[in-house]
Amino acid sequence: MTNKTGVLFDLDGVLLDTEGLYTDFWRSIDVLYPTHVEKFSSVIKGSNLQSILNSYFSPKYHHDIVNRLNKFQCEMRYNFFPGAIEWIERLKKAQIPLCIVTSSDEKKMWRVYAAHPHFKDYFEGVVVGEMVKKPKPDPECFLLGASLIGINIEQCYVFEDSLNGLRAGKAAGAKVIGLATTNPASVLEDKADLIIDGFDDFTVDKMLAI
């Protein structure tokens, strides 16, 4: 296969089964420093840390929230969804370049690499939250990811679970595949070109048929 197709992966909720953990963390922060935003932990999914802090919390709380998040991420487990690594390996066998496009910061990514030393080797590029000026749902992150792997965004497939991420992928002009891991399929159905529950039965041919 020629490299005219690329894949851009969100990380948490797509490859890593961690969104539930982050939901619990941000709920606890919302109790400590109330935002009065309905379903706050869901509203912020896909946003980077700086955007969350600036949009919802007084600067006097930022240092404490960052410290709590760092401690939480040091102690959390970074487990892959069933079939995620096998799916990545099928894409690599098809010679399709891959990029991680996450709102997480570089420090968190190094913790993922420490837990899974060979994980980074699968990807030709990695976009983290500090690399973009505008977080999801802005398309900047996915446009940057496509440029890192040298594939036109229109020829890229975005795998996302959050509503902000799905909107960003669509706004970028990519083909968007929604993972019904964080939200039920009924919530995603009009926001993605295809919705899947997981990677076990998914194939490269099914992806390219979109």
DOVEXVO-914104 format. One line per 4 residues: number of its first residue (from 1); for each residue x, y, z of N, C-alpha, C. Coordinates in Angstrom, 1 decimal, m for minus. Layout:
<recs>
NUM = X:Y:Z:X:Y:Z:X:Y:Z ~ ...
</recs>
This chain:
<recs>
1 = 0.8:m1.2:0.0:0.0:0.0:0.0:0.9:1.2:0.0 ~ 0.6:2.2:m0.8:1.3:3.5:m0.8:0.8:4.3:0.3 ~ 1.7:5.2:0.7:1.4:6.1:1.9:0.6:7.3:1.5 ~ m0.6:7.0:1.0:m1.5:8.1:0.7:m2.7:8.2:1.7
5 = m2.6:7.4:2.7:m3.6:7.3:3.8:m2.8:7.4:5.1 ~ m3.4:8.2:6.0:m2.9:8.3:7.4:m3.9:8.1:8.4 ~ m3.5:7.8:9.6:m4.4:7.6:10.7:m4.0:8.5:11.9 ~ m4.9:9.3:12.4:m4.7:10.1:13.6:m5.5:9.6:14.8
9 = m4.8:9.2:15.8:m5.4:8.7:17.0:m5.5:9.7:18.1 ~ m6.7:9.9:18.7:m6.7:10.4:20.0:m6.2:9.3:21.0 ~ m5.9:9.7:22.2:m5.3:8.7:23.1:m6.2:8.1:24.1 ~ m6.6:9.0:25.1:m7.5:8.5:26.2:m8.9:8.3:25.7
13 = m9.4:7.1:26.0:m10.8:6.8:25.5:m10.8:6.2:24.1 ~ m9.6:6.1:23.5:m9.5:5.5:22.1:m8.6:4.3:22.2 ~ m7.3:4.6:22.6:m6.3:3.5:22.7:m6.2:3.1:24.2 ~ m6.2:4.1:25.1:m6.1:3.9:26.5:m7.4:4.0:27.2
17 = m7.7:3.0:28.1:m8.9:2.9:28.8:m8.8:3.7:30.1 ~ m8.8:5.0:29.9:m8.5:5.9:31.0:m9.5:7.0:31.2 ~ m10.5:7.2:30.3:m11.4:8.3:30.4:m12.3:8.2:31.7 ~ m12.6:7.0:32.1:m13.4:6.9:33.4:m12.6:7.4:34.6
21 = m11.3:7.1:34.5:m10.4:7.6:35.6:m10.4:9.1:35.6 ~ m10.2:9.7:34.4:m10.2:11.2:34.4:m11.5:11.8:34.7 ~ m12.6:11.1:34.4:m14.0:11.6:34.8:m14.0:11.7:36.3 ~ m13.6:10.7:37.0:m13.6:10.7:38.5:m12.7:11.8:39.0
25 = m11.5:12.0:38.4:m10.6:13.1:38.9:m11.2:14.4:38.8 ~ m11.8:14.8:37.6:m12.3:16.1:37.4:m13.6:16.3:38.2 ~ m14.3:15.2:38.5:m15.5:15.4:39.4:m15.0:15.8:40.8 ~ m13.9:15.2:41.2:m13.4:15.5:42.5:m12.9:17.0:42.6
29 = m12.3:17.4:41.5:m11.9:18.8:41.4:m13.1:19.8:41.4 ~ m14.2:19.4:40.7:m15.4:20.2:40.6:m16.0:20.3:42.0 ~ m15.9:19.3:42.8:m16.4:19.3:44.2:m15.5:20.3:45.0 ~ m14.2:20.2:44.8:m13.3:21.0:45.6:m13.4:22.5:45.2
33 = m13.4:22.7:43.9:m13.5:24.1:43.4:m14.7:24.1:42.4 ~ m15.9:24.3:42.9:m17.1:24.2:42.1:m17.1:25.1:40.9 ~ m17.4:24.5:39.7:m17.5:25.3:38.5:m18.9:25.7:38.2 ~ m19.9:24.9:38.8:m21.3:25.2:38.5:m21.7:24.9:37.1
37 = m20.9:24.1:36.4:m21.1:23.7:35.0:m21.7:22.3:35.0 ~ m22.9:22.2:34.4:m23.6:20.9:34.4:m22.7:19.9:33.6 ~ m22.6:18.7:34.2:m21.8:17.6:33.6:m20.4:18.1:33.2 ~ m19.8:18.8:34.1:m18.5:19.5:33.9:m17.4:18.5:33.3
41 = m17.3:17.3:33.9:m16.3:16.3:33.5:m16.5:15.9:32.1 ~ m17.7:15.9:31.6:m18.0:15.5:30.2:m17.7:16.7:29.3 ~ m18.1:17.9:29.7:m18.0:19.1:28.9:m16.5:19.3:28.5 ~ m15.6:19.0:29.4:m14.2:19.4:29.1:m13.4:18.3:28.4
45 = m14.0:17.2:28.1:m13.3:16.1:27.4:m12.8:16.5:26.0 ~ m11.5:16.3:25.8:m10.9:16.7:24.5:m10.2:18.0:24.7 ~ m10.4:18.8:25.8:m9.7:20.1:26.0:m8.4:19.8:26.6 ~ m7.4:20.7:26.4:m6.1:20.6:27.0:m6.2:21.2:28.4
49 = m5.2:21.0:29.2:m5.2:21.4:30.6:m5.3:22.9:30.7 ~ m4.4:23.6:30.0:m4.4:25.1:30.1:m5.8:25.7:29.7 ~ m6.4:25.1:28.8:m7.7:25.6:28.4:m8.7:25.4:29.5 ~ m8.7:24.2:30.1:m9.6:23.9:31.3:m9.3:24.9:32.4
53 = m8.1:25.1:32.8:m7.8:25.9:33.9:m8.2:27.4:33.6 ~ m7.9:27.9:32.4:m8.2:29.3:32.1:m9.7:29.5:32.0 ~ m10.4:28.5:31.5:m11.9:28.7:31.2:m12.7:28.5:32.5 ~ m12.3:27.7:33.4:m13.2:27.3:34.5:m12.7:27.6:35.9
57 = m11.5:27.9:36.1:m10.9:28.0:37.5:m10.2:29.3:37.7 ~ m10.3:29.9:38.9:m9.6:31.1:39.2:m8.1:30.8:39.2 ~ m7.2:31.7:38.8:m5.8:31.4:38.8:m5.2:31.0:40.1 ~ m5.9:31.4:41.2:m5.4:31.1:42.5:m5.5:29.6:42.8
61 = m6.3:28.8:42.0:m6.4:27.4:42.2:m5.6:26.6:41.2 ~ m5.0:27.2:40.2:m4.3:26.5:39.2:m3.2:25.6:39.7 ~ m2.3:26.2:40.5:m1.2:25.4:41.0:m1.6:24.2:41.8 ~ m2.6:24.3:42.6:m3.1:23.1:43.3:m3.7:22.1:42.4
65 = m4.5:22.5:41.4:m5.1:21.6:40.5:m4.0:20.8:39.7 ~ m3.0:21.6:39.2:m1.9:20.9:38.5:m1.2:19.9:39.3 ~ m0.9:20.3:40.6:m0.2:19.3:41.4:m1.0:18.1:41.7 ~ m2.3:18.3:41.9:m3.2:17.1:42.1:m3.3:16.2:40.8
69 = m3.3:16.9:39.6:m3.3:16.1:38.4:m2.0:15.3:38.2 ~ m0.9:16.0:38.5:0.4:15.3:38.4:0.5:14.1:39.3 ~ 0.0:14.2:40.5:0.0:13.1:41.4:m0.9:12.0:40.9 ~ m2.1:12.4:40.5:m3.0:11.4:39.9:m2.4:10.6:38.8
73 = m1.8:11.3:37.8:m1.3:10.7:36.6:0.0:9.8:37.0 ~ 0.7:10.2:38.0:1.8:9.3:38.5:1.3:8.0:39.0 ~ 0.1:8.0:39.6:m0.3:6.8:40.2:m1.3:6.0:39.4 ~ m1.8:6.6:38.3:m2.9:5.9:37.5:m2.3:4.8:36.6
77 = m3.1:3.9:36.2:m2.7:2.8:35.3:m3.1:3.1:33.9 ~ m2.1:2.9:32.9:m2.4:3.2:31.5:m2.6:1.9:30.8 ~ m3.8:1.4:30.9:m4.2:0.1:30.2:m4.8:0.4:28.8 ~ m4.4:m0.4:27.9:m4.9:m0.3:26.5:m6.3:m1.0:26.5
81 = m7.1:m0.5:25.6:m8.4:m1.2:25.3:m8.1:m2.5:24.6 ~ m8.9:m3.6:24.8:m8.7:m4.8:24.1:m8.6:m4.6:22.6 ~ m7.6:m5.2:22.0:m7.5:m5.1:20.5:m6.8:m3.8:20.0 ~ m6.5:m2.9:20.9:m6.0:m1.6:20.4:m4.6:m1.8:19.8
85 = m3.7:m2.5:20.4:m2.4:m2.7:19.9:m2.4:m3.6:18.7 ~ m3.3:m4.6:18.7:m3.4:m5.4:17.5:m3.9:m4.6:16.3 ~ m4.8:m3.6:16.5:m5.2:m2.8:15.4:m4.1:m1.9:14.9 ~ m3.3:m1.3:15.8:m2.2:m0.5:15.4:m1.2:m1.4:14.6
89 = m1.0:m2.6:15.0:m0.1:m3.5:14.2:m0.6:m3.8:12.8 ~ m1.9:m3.9:12.7:m2.5:m4.2:11.4:m2.3:m3.0:10.5 ~ m2.5:m1.8:11.0:m2.2:m0.6:10.3:m0.7:m0.5:9.9 ~ 0.2:m0.8:10.8:1.6:m0.7:10.4:1.9:m1.8:9.3
93 = 1.3:m2.9:9.4:1.6:m3.9:8.4:1.1:m3.4:7.0 ~ 0.1:m2.6:7.0:m0.4:m2.0:5.8:0.4:m0.8:5.3 ~ 1.4:m0.5:6.1:2.3:0.7:5.8:1.6:2.0:5.8 ~ 0.6:2.1:6.8:m0.1:3.4:7.0:0.6:4.2:8.1
97 = 1.0:5.4:7.8:1.6:6.2:8.9:0.6:6.6:9.9 ~ 1.1:6.7:11.2:0.2:6.9:12.3:0.7:8.1:13.1 ~ m0.3:8.8:13.8:0.1:9.9:14.6:m0.9:9.9:15.8 ~ m0.3:10.2:17.0:m1.1:10.4:18.2:m1.4:11.9:18.2
101 = m2.7:12.2:18.4:m3.1:13.6:18.6:m3.9:13.7:19.9 ~ m3.3:14.2:20.9:m3.9:14.2:22.3:m3.8:15.5:22.9 ~ m4.8:15.8:23.7:m4.8:17.0:24.5:m3.9:16.9:25.8 ~ m3.4:15.7:26.0:m2.5:15.5:27.2:m1.2:16.2:27.0
105 = m0.5:16.5:28.0:0.8:17.2:27.9:1.9:16.2:27.8 ~ 3.1:16.8:27.5:4.3:16.0:27.3:4.7:15.1:28.5 ~ 4.5:15.7:29.7:4.8:15.0:30.9:4.0:13.7:31.0 ~ 2.7:13.8:30.7:1.9:12.7:30.8:2.3:11.6:29.8
109 = 2.7:12.1:28.6:3.1:11.1:27.5:4.3:10.3:28.0 ~ 5.2:11.0:28.6:6.4:10.2:29.1:6.1:9.2:30.1 ~ 5.0:9.4:30.9:4.6:8.4:31.8:4.0:7.2:31.0 ~ 3.3:7.5:30.0:2.7:6.4:29.1:3.9:5.6:28.5
113 = 4.9:6.3:28.0:6.1:5.6:27.4:6.8:4.8:28.5 ~ 6.8:5.3:29.7:7.5:4.5:30.8:6.7:3.2:31.0 ~ 5.4:3.3:31.0:4.6:2.1:31.3:4.6:1.2:30.1 ~ 4.8:1.7:28.9:4.8:0.9:27.6:5.9:1.4:26.8
117 = 7.2:0.8:27.0:8.4:1.4:26.4:8.4:1.4:24.9 ~ 7.7:0.5:24.2:7.7:0.4:22.8:6.5:1.1:22.1 ~ 5.7:1.7:22.9:4.5:2.3:22.3:4.8:3.4:21.3 ~ 5.7:4.3:21.6:6.1:5.4:20.8:6.6:5.0:19.4
121 = 7.2:3.8:19.4:7.8:3.3:18.1:6.8:3.1:17.0 ~ 5.5:3.0:17.4:4.5:2.7:16.4:4.1:4.0:15.5 ~ 4.5:5.1:16.1:4.0:6.4:15.5:5.0:7.2:14.8 ~ 4.7:7.8:13.7:5.6:8.7:13.0:5.5:10.1:13.5
125 = 4.5:10.4:14.3:4.3:11.7:14.9:3.5:11.7:16.2 ~ 3.7:12.6:17.0:2.9:12.8:18.3:2.6:14.3:18.5 ~ 1.3:14.6:18.6:0.9:16.0:18.9:0.4:16.0:20.3 ~ 0.9:16.9:21.2:0.5:17.0:22.6:m0.1:18.4:22.7
129 = m0.8:18.6:23.9:m1.5:19.8:24.1:m0.7:21.1:24.0 ~ 0.6:21.1:24.4:1.4:22.3:24.4:1.7:22.7:22.9 ~ 1.5:21.8:22.0:1.9:22.1:20.6:0.9:22.9:19.8 ~ m0.3:23.1:20.4:m1.3:23.9:19.6:m1.8:25.1:20.5
133 = m2.2:26.1:19.8:m2.7:27.3:20.4:m4.2:27.2:20.8 ~ m4.9:26.4:19.9:m6.4:26.2:20.1:m6.7:24.8:20.3 ~ m7.3:24.4:21.5:m7.6:23.0:21.7:m8.8:22.5:20.9 ~ m9.1:21.2:20.9:m10.3:20.7:20.4:m11.5:21.4:21.0
137 = m12.5:21.8:20.3:m12.9:21.3:19.0:m12.3:22.0:17.8 ~ m11.3:22.9:18.0:m10.6:23.5:16.9:m9.9:22.4:16.2 ~ m9.8:22.5:14.8:m9.1:21.5:14.1:m7.6:21.6:14.0 ~ m7.0:22.6:14.7:m5.5:22.8:14.6:m4.7:21.6:14.9
141 = m5.1:20.8:15.9:m4.3:19.7:16.3:m4.3:18.6:15.3 ~ m5.4:18.3:14.6:m5.4:17.3:13.6:m4.7:17.7:12.3 ~ m4.8:19.0:12.0:m4.1:19.5:10.8:m2.6:19.4:11.1 ~ m2.2:19.7:12.3:m0.8:19.5:12.6:m0.3:18.0:12.5
145 = m1.2:17.2:13.1:m0.9:15.7:13.0:m0.7:15.2:11.6 ~ m1.6:15.7:10.7:m1.5:15.3:9.3:m0.2:15.8:8.7 ~ 0.2:17.0:9.0:1.4:17.5:8.5:2.6:16.8:9.0 ~ 2.6:16.3:10.2:3.7:15.6:10.8:4.0:14.2:10.1
149 = 2.9:13.6:9.6:3.1:12.3:8.9:3.1:12.5:7.3 ~ 2.9:13.8:6.9:3.0:14.1:5.4:1.9:13.6:4.6 ~ 0.7:13.5:5.2:m0.5:13.1:4.5:m1.6:14.2:4.5 ~ m2.2:14.4:3.4:m3.3:15.4:3.3:m4.4:15.0:4.3
153 = m4.9:16.0:5.0:m5.9:15.7:6.0:m7.1:15.0:5.4 ~ m7.5:15.3:4.2:m8.6:14.7:3.5:m8.4:13.2:3.4 ~ m7.2:12.7:3.4:m6.8:11.3:3.3:m6.5:10.7:4.6 ~ m6.9:11.4:5.7:m6.6:10.9:7.0:m7.9:10.4:7.7
157 = m7.8:9.4:8.5:m8.8:8.9:9.3:m8.6:9.2:10.8 ~ m9.5:9.9:11.4:m9.4:10.3:12.8:m10.2:9.3:13.7 ~ m9.6:8.8:14.7:m10.3:8.0:15.7:m10.4:8.8:17.0 ~ m11.7:9.0:17.4:m12.0:9.8:18.5:m13.1:9.3:19.3
161 = m13.2:9.7:20.6:m14.3:9.3:21.5:m15.0:10.5:22.0 ~ m14.4:11.6:22.2:m15.0:12.8:22.8:m15.8:13.6:21.7 ~ m16.8:14.3:22.2:m17.6:15.1:21.2:m16.7:16.3:20.7 ~ m15.9:16.8:21.5:m15.0:17.9:21.1:m14.0:17.3:20.1
165 = m13.5:16.1:20.3:m12.6:15.5:19.3:m13.2:15.2:18.0 ~ m14.4:14.7:18.0:m15.1:14.4:16.8:m15.4:15.7:16.0 ~ m15.8:16.7:16.7:m16.0:18.0:16.0:m14.7:18.5:15.4 ~ m13.6:18.4:16.1:m12.3:18.8:15.6:m11.9:18.0:14.3
169 = m12.1:16.7:14.4:m11.8:15.9:13.2:m12.6:16.3:12.0 ~ m13.9:16.5:12.2:m14.8:16.9:11.1:m14.4:18.3:10.6 ~ m14.1:19.2:11.5:m13.7:20.6:11.1:m12.4:20.6:10.3 ~ m11.5:19.6:10.6:m10.3:19.5:9.9:m10.4:19.0:8.5
173 = m11.5:18.3:8.2:m11.7:17.7:6.9:m11.4:16.2:6.8 ~ m11.1:15.6:7.9:m10.7:14.2:7.9:m12.0:13.3:7.9 ~ m11.8:12.0:7.6:m12.8:11.0:7.8:m12.8:10.6:9.3 ~ m13.9:10.7:10.0:m13.9:10.5:11.4:m14.6:9.2:11.8
177 = m14.0:8.5:12.7:m14.5:7.2:13.2:m14.6:7.4:14.7 ~ m15.9:7.3:15.2:m16.1:7.5:16.6:m16.1:6.2:17.4 ~ m15.4:6.2:18.5:m15.4:5.0:19.4:m16.4:5.2:20.5 ~ m17.4:4.3:20.6:m18.4:4.4:21.6:m17.9:3.8:23.0
181 = m16.9:4.5:23.5:m16.3:4.1:24.8:m16.7:5.1:25.9 ~ m16.6:6.3:25.6:m16.9:7.4:26.6:m18.3:7.8:26.5 ~ m18.9:7.8:25.3:m20.3:8.2:25.0:m20.9:7.0:24.3 ~ m22.3:6.8:24.5:m23.0:5.8:23.8:m23.0:6.1:22.3
185 = m23.2:5.1:21.5:m23.3:5.3:20.1:m24.4:6.2:19.6 ~ m25.5:6.2:20.4:m26.6:7.1:20.0:m26.2:8.6:20.1 ~ m25.3:8.9:21.0:m24.8:10.3:21.1:m23.9:10.7:19.9 ~ m23.2:9.7:19.4:m22.1:9.9:18.4:m22.6:9.8:17.0
189 = m23.8:9.3:16.7:m24.2:8.8:15.4:m24.2:9.9:14.3 ~ m24.5:11.1:14.7:m24.6:12.2:13.7:m23.3:13.0:13.7 ~ m22.3:12.5:14.4:m21.0:13.3:14.5:m19.8:12.6:13.9 ~ m20.0:11.4:13.4:m18.9:10.6:12.8:m19.3:9.9:11.5
193 = m18.4:9.6:10.7:m18.7:8.8:9.5:m19.0:7.4:9.8 ~ m18.4:6.9:10.9:m18.6:5.5:11.3:m18.5:5.4:12.8 ~ m19.2:4.6:13.4:m19.1:4.4:14.9:m18.8:2.9:15.1 ~ m17.8:2.7:16.0:m17.4:1.3:16.3:m17.4:1.2:17.8
197 = m17.6:0.0:18.3:m17.5:m0.3:19.8:m16.0:m0.5:20.2 ~ m15.2:m1.0:19.3:m13.9:m1.4:19.6:m13.1:m1.8:18.3 ~ m11.9:m2.3:18.5:m11.1:m2.7:17.4:m11.0:m4.2:17.0 ~ m11.6:m5.0:17.8:m11.4:m6.5:17.6:m11.8:m6.9:16.2
201 = m12.9:m6.5:15.7:m13.4:m7.0:14.4:m13.2:m5.9:13.3 ~ m12.4:m4.9:13.6:m12.3:m3.8:12.6:m11.1:m4.2:11.7 ~ m11.2:m3.9:10.5:m10.1:m4.2:9.5:m9.7:m3.0:8.7 ~ m8.6:m3.0:8.1:m8.1:m1.9:7.3:m9.1:m1.7:6.1
205 = m9.6:m2.8:5.5:m10.5:m2.7:4.4:m11.8:m2.0:4.8 ~ m12.3:m2.3:6.0:m13.5:m1.6:6.5:m13.2:m0.1:6.6 ~ m12.1:0.2:7.1:m11.7:1.6:7.3:m11.6:2.4:6.0 ~ m10.9:1.7:5.0:m10.7:2.4:3.7:m12.0:2.5:2.9
209 = m13.0:1.7:3.3:m14.3:1.7:2.6:m15.2:2.9:2.9 ~ m14.7:3.7:4.0:m15.5:4.8:4.4:m15.3:6.0:3.4
</recs>
